[in-house]
Amino acid sequence: MKPIAHIETDFPTKFGIPRQSGLIDELVGRIVFEKDYRDPQALRGLDDFSHLWLLWEFSENKREDWSPTVRPPRLGGNKRVGVFATRSPFRPNPIGLSCVKLIAIKAEEEGTVLYVSGADLMNGTPIYDIKPYIPLTDCKPEATEGYTKETKQYALTVDFPADLLTLVPEEKQPALIQVLEQDPRPSYIDDPQREYGVYFGKQNIRFTVNDHILTVIKVEAI
């Protein structure tokens, strides 16, 4: 298989990326097709759909071996479950699946470009396929959610001082705050003295976490 496109996002590294797609609608990505797949006819009718499935590669998590069990971060990083009962990137085949909202289809310098929101992908991630989301068949209201029910309401309170927030482009502030609310830290680390950094766009957001309150302490240009 060959990548048909790549996505451009505000995440130059893995740290800080939402753990699932659709959690933060304010995160906007730009899907640029590879030269061999820029025929606009391939997208005919796509604008009739509001959401898309993206099939992509965990390109930064390639490894020769794999483990039948993994430790989901939201379970504290210690409890193990089967890899096929998770969406962990550490899989026998590094394939990702994301549902995103289609914002716009635009003709640009690189051909026809898709703008999407709610993506959980790192900048430059290769995309292998794009399919329309079909509510009649893809949405199952009766579906059970397993262990994810225990953690779905988890969020941090974000203390972002106004003088530091003004250093972030205004149009990116809502998405960044929601990224921080999702708690980018490894769940098995709980050190109130430890300083973390999330690369978002062209800035490094430095913060600490104490008692479910995330405090931004620096905003550095990168």
N, C-alpha and C positions, 0 to 999 in steps of 0.2 A: 504494500500500500504506500501511497505517496501523500504527503500533506497537500491539501488543496488551498489552504490559506493560513495566515497567522493572525493573532489578535494583539492589538496594542492597548495596554492598560496602564494604570498608575502604579503598578507593583513591579519594580525592577528586581525584587527578590521574593522568595517564597514567604518569608515571615510577614504576618499581618493579613494575608489573603483570607477572606471569609472561608469558613470550613464547608460551606455549601453555597450553591448558586441561589439567587433569589432573595437572599437575606437583606441585601442593601441595594435598593432600586436606584439610588443616586450614583452608584458606580457605573460609569459609562465606558464601554470598550469599542474599539474600531477594528472591524475584521477586513483585512486586506487579502485579496486572492492572489495566489501565485500566477505567474504569467500564463501558464497553460490552461488556467481555469477562469480567465477573465471575460469569457463570452457572456454578455448580459442576457442572452437567451436562456442561460442556465438558471436564471433567477426569475423567469417569467411566472407570475402568479404568486410569488413569495410575499408581496406586499399585502395580500389579502389575509395574511396570518399575523396575529399579534405576538406570538411567542415561537421560539425555535429551540430545537435540541441541537447541542453542539457535541460532537464526538472528537476528543482530542487526546494528546499524549502528555503524560507526566514526564516531560522531557528532562527535568532536573532530578528525577528519582529513578533513573535506570540502574539496575543491579543484576548480577548474574544469579543470585540466590533469592529465595523468598521464604517466608514463614507462614505456616498455616493459621497462626493466630497473631493478632495485633492488639495494641492497647489504645482504644479510642481516647483522645484527649479529654473529652467532656465527661468521661467516667473517672477522671483523676489521674489518668496515665498509668495506672497499676493493674486494673482489671483487664483480663484478656478475653477476647471473643474471636470467633472465626473470621478470617480475612474476607470471606464472601458474605459475611453479615455486617460489613462496614463499607465505607467509601474511602478507606485508607489509600493513599497513593502508592503504598508499598505492596504491589500485587504481582502475580505471575506475569501478567501483561500490563504495562503501564498505561491503561486506557481510562480516560475520564469522560464523564457524562454530565452536561450542564443544561439546565433550562433557563433561557434568557428572554427578555422582552425585546422585540424588534422596534427600534425607535425610528429609524430612517434608512432609506436606500439612496445613495448619492453617487453621481458620476463625478469622479475626481481624477487626479493625475495618475493614480495607480489603477485606473479602471473603476468598475462599480464597487463601492465600499458599503459595508453594512455597519450601522451604528446600533449597539445593543446595550441594555442595562441589566444589572444584577449578576454580572459574570464573576466567577471565582477563579480566574486564570491569571497567571503571571504574564508580564509583558513578553511578547515574542513566542508564546505557546503555539505549537503547530496544531492546526485543526484538520481532521481527516474527513469529516462529513458534516453536513448541515441538513436537518430535517425539520419539517413543520411540526409544531405541537398541535395535536388534535384533541380538543377537550372531550369529545364523546368517548374516545378510547383511551386517552392518556391520563385522564383524571379519574381516580377511584376514591370517592368520598368515604367508602366503607373500609378502606385499607387501614390496617393496624400499624403502629409505628415502633414497636419493640422498645429497646432501651432508650431510644432518643426521646421518648416521652418524659423521662426523668430530668432531662437537661435543657429542653427547648426554651424555657423562660429565662435561662441564665443570661445576665448582662451586668456590666459594671457601670457605676456612675462616673462620668468623665468631668474632671475639673480642668478646664482649658483656659488659663488666664487670658484676658482680652488682649493684652499687649503682645502675647505670643500668637494668638489666633489671627491677628491682623497680618501676620507674616505669611499666612497661607492664602492663596488665591480664593476670593470670596465664593466662586462657583464650586470650589472643591471642599469647602468647609463642612457642609452637611454630610457628605460621604465619609470624610475622614473621621468625624466624630462618631459615626456609626461603626466604622472599622474598629475604633478604640473601645467602644461599648461591647463589642463582641469578644474582647479580651484576647489579644494576639499571643499571650504568653503560653509556653508549655504548661499544661495543667498540673504537672507533678512538681512545679517550682512555685513556692510561695514565700518569697523573701522580700519584705517591705523595704529593705535597704538596696536591693538590686535595681540597677538602671537598665532599661531596655530601649531599643530603637527600632522604629518602623520606617522603612523607606517608602515614601508615598509621593508620587510625581517626582519632583526635583528637590525634595526636602527629606531630612531625617528627623522624625518626631521622637524626641527622647522623653521617657516617662518612668514613673514608679507606680506601684500598686500597693495599697495598704487597706485592709479591711473592706474590700470591694469598691474602693475609690481609686480610680486611675488619675494621677496628676501629671500633666504635661509640664516638664521643667525646661526644655530647650526645643527650639526649632532651628535646625542647621541646614544650610544649603549644601547640596551634593553636586 
